[in-house]
Amino acid sequence: MSDNIILIGFMGTGKDTIGKLLAHRLNMGFISTDEMIELVEQRSIKKIFEEKGEVYFREKEKWVIEKIRGLKNVVIATGGGMVIDLKNRKELQKMGVVVQVVTNIETLKKRIIPNGERPLIRNVRDIERLYRERRGIYDFATIKIDTSEKKSIVMVDEIIKKLKLKEVQTLKEKAEIHIKTKSKNYPVVIGYNIMDHLPISNNKVVIITNPLVGALYINELIHHLRKMKNEIDYFIIPDGEEYKNFEVVQKIYDYLFQKDFQRKDFILSLGGGVITDIAGFVASTFKRGCRVIHIPTTLLCQVDAAIGGKTGINTAYGKNMLGTFYQPELVLCDLKKLLTLSDKEFLNGIAEVIKYSLIHSRRLFNILKKKKDYVKNRNLQLLFEIVKECVSIKDRIINQDETEEKGIREILNFGHTIGHMIETVTDYNIYSHGEAISMGMVAEMRLFGKKTEELGEVISLLKDYRLPTNVQGKILSKMKKLIFRDKKAKGKYITIPVFEKIGRVRVKEVLCKKFF
């Protein structure tokens, strides 16, 4: 794993250009803080200044820092005024190595054209004034590079040399697993940098994503789709489980109608479980079904949410209470995207991987146990094996029982009955999905599983990956009324997977009241 590289400096110094080149050279992600603000606001910076003012924009810069704080292996190009705020400077220093990009005033006057596109620059005098006012605020950087007279590619070489940087690991190996279900067969491609596997050409595509993922990857995706002569639009959803609701779905329907979206066109999900669930739900219901492709960008989504065709949105009565079974045309699991995840998000996905090991694979459990340091450091070869194993397990299960009619697919719900209730009663803002499932698995093992020493082994593994294992009492007391609303409940009983040993669970009907 590599440190992030943060580029700071006055406007017009070339931060975005150098940042993209540097990220490409080192196999890192790239994010522009200004582009992220434009994505979430759905308007240009010029418009934001005109309609909301500079104070509003500076608050948005703080919001961006909050969102990108935990990212790994990313080159971050900041807006020229982001470091005016002292707190912003301190936060950027914590994120990685800070590089100041400088240019002399005469060169800046040639580069920055006062045409109204830069809201703080009306004439050349504004450039000179701002340059004086901001003198010294960039001096906290680790190194300084001068772009006045040199080409951007030369500057990239200079940064790499001064910081002694090395390329992030890559992987040449690829796998293609063919999912077979009663309703549709489709491939899941697993590899590194695999956008060339997108088969869409001469078509209309609507990408559904969130601001952070969009800022990281949407330009790369659009570039590829345009090469294939596609017409591209995108819809941005705020990040978070609380936005997985019918109000957001209705807005997407409206957007698709406005774009004259047809059943033959493609919805393309780019993101984690929330994005995949919403995009799949919309695709399954808009005009009674249109085509959807998933590009999952989180570990949790690559091993679980994007595979198998479950879609869902939340209601006041619980998580995923509205949903369909609807298979995609294709799933692309690009492991490169796992390298930029925050530690919290990465471990969120590990909880689902542990679930797969408990229900179906002692071998996978042993890998997670014996090679935990390599897993936590995101060794690509190990991640490749883990994602491939989880997808293969899910393929075998849904091949036998696509829509949970035979009691086979239900083993995938291990830990989810209590886990989903934890998420619901905490309004999705205390625990991540993986954290809730971690607690759910332990709670269900204690309540219904065979009493073996393996419970301690499971708890130890979860703790090794910094996942919680105990449900707080006040949360338990709020969960009682939810058990009878669960989709799996039948009168006084509910069907759940019950732990037998590591690598095996069985589906069993239990009394709802036994949960408490």
LINSULTA-V611542 format. One record per backbone hydrogen bond with DSSP energy under -0.5 kcal/mol. NH is the residue of the N-H (numbers start at 1). CO is the residue of the C=O. If there is no record, write none. Layout:
# LINSULTA-V611542
NH&CO / NH&CO
This chain:
# LINSULTA-V611542
4&95 / 5&74 / 6&97 / 7&5 / 7&76 / 8&6 / 8&99 / 13&10 / 18&14 / 19&15 / 20&16 / 21&17 / 22&18 / 23&19 / 24&20 / 25&21 / 26&22 / 27&23 / 27&24 / 28&23 / 29&73 / 31&75 / 33&31 / 33&77 / 36&32 / 37&33 / 38&34 / 39&35 / 40&36 / 41&37 / 42&38 / 43&38 / 48&44 / 49&45 / 50&46 / 51&47 / 52&48 / 53&48 / 57&53 / 58&54 / 59&55 / 60&56 / 61&57 / 62&58 / 63&59 / 64&60 / 65&61 / 66&62 / 67&63 / 68&64 / 69&65 / 71&68 / 72&340 / 73&2 / 75&29 / 76&5 / 76&74 / 77&31 / 77&75 / 78&7 / 78&76 / 82&79 / 84&81 / 85&82 / 89&85 / 90&86 / 91&87 / 92&88 / 93&89 / 94&90 / 95&91 / 95&92 / 96&92 / 97&4 / 99&6 / 100&143 / 101&8 / 101&99 / 102&100 / 102&145 / 108&104 / 109&105 / 110&106 / 111&107 / 112&108 / 113&111 / 114&112 / 115&113 / 116&121 / 119&117 / 121&118 / 122&120 / 126&123 / 127&123 / 128&124 / 129&125 / 130&126 / 131&127 / 132&128 / 133&129 / 134&130 / 135&132 / 137&134 / 139&136 / 141&138 / 142&98 / 143&98 / 145&100 / 147&102 / 147&145 / 154&151 / 155&151 / 156&152 / 157&153 / 158&154 / 159&155 / 160&156 / 161&157 / 162&158 / 163&159 / 164&160 / 165&160 / 168&26 / 175&190 / 177&188 / 178&176 / 179&177 / 179&186 / 181&179 / 181&184 / 186&179 / 187&329 / 188&177 / 189&187 / 189&331 / 190&175 / 191&333 / 197&194 / 198&195 / 202&228 / 205&231 / 206&266 / 207&205 / 207&233 / 208&268 / 209&207 / 209&235 / 211&237 / 214&210 / 215&211 / 216&212 / 217&213 / 218&214 / 219&214 / 221&217 / 222&218 / 223&219 / 224&220 / 225&221 / 226&222 / 227&223 / 228&224 / 229&226 / 230&225 / 231&203 / 232&230 / 233&205 / 235&207 / 237&209 / 243&240 / 244&241 / 245&243 / 249&245 / 250&246 / 251&247 / 252&248 / 253&249 / 254&250 / 255&251 / 256&252 / 257&253 / 258&254 / 259&255 / 260&257 / 261&256 / 265&262 / 266&204 / 267&291 / 268&206 / 269&267 / 269&293 / 270&208 / 271&295 / 276&272 / 277&273 / 278&274 / 279&275 / 280&276 / 281&277 / 282&278 / 283&279 / 284&280 / 285&281 / 285&282 / 286&282 / 288&285 / 289&286 / 290&283 / 291&263 / 291&265 / 293&267 / 294&330 / 295&269 / 297&271 / 298&271 / 302&298 / 303&299 / 304&300 / 305&300 / 306&301 / 307&304 / 311&324 / 312&277 / 313&322 / 314&244 / 315&318 / 318&315 / 321&318 / 322&313 / 326&309 / 326&324 / 329&292 / 330&292 / 331&187 / 332&294 / 333&189 / 333&331 / 334&296 / 334&332 / 335&191 / 335&333 / 337&334 / 338&335 / 339&335 / 339&336 / 340&337 / 341&338 / 346&342 / 347&343 / 348&344 / 349&345 / 350&346 / 351&347 / 352&348 / 352&349 / 353&349 / 354&350 / 355&351 / 356&352 / 357&353 / 358&354 / 359&355 / 360&356 / 361&356 / 361&357 / 365&361 / 366&362 / 367&363 / 368&364 / 369&365 / 370&366 / 371&367 / 372&369 / 375&371 / 376&372 / 377&373 / 378&375 / 379&374 / 383&379 / 384&380 / 385&381 / 386&382 / 387&383 / 388&384 / 389&385 / 390&386 / 391&387 / 392&388 / 393&389 / 394&390 / 395&391 / 396&392 / 397&393 / 398&394 / 399&395 / 400&396 / 400&397 / 401&397 / 404&401 / 411&408 / 412&409 / 413&410 / 414&411 / 416&413 / 417&413 / 419&415 / 420&416 / 421&417 / 422&418 / 423&419 / 424&420 / 425&421 / 426&422 / 427&424 / 428&423 / 429&426 / 436&432 / 437&433 / 438&434 / 439&435 / 440&436 / 441&437 / 442&438 / 443&439 / 444&440 / 445&441 / 446&442 / 447&443 / 448&444 / 449&444 / 449&445 / 450&499 / 452&450 / 455&452 / 456&453 / 457&453 / 458&454 / 459&455 / 460&456 / 461&457 / 462&458 / 463&459 / 464&460 / 465&461 / 466&463 / 467&462 / 475&472 / 476&472 / 477&473 / 478&474 / 478&475 / 479&475 / 479&476 / 480&476 / 482&479 / 483&479 / 483&480 / 485&482 / 486&482 / 486&483 / 489&486 / 490&493 / 493&490 / 494&510 / 495&488 / 496&494 / 496&508 / 498&506 / 500&501 / 500&504 / 501&504 / 503&358 / 504&358 / 504&501 / 505&359 / 506&498 / 508&496 / 510&494 / 512&492 / 514&511 / 515&512 / 516&513
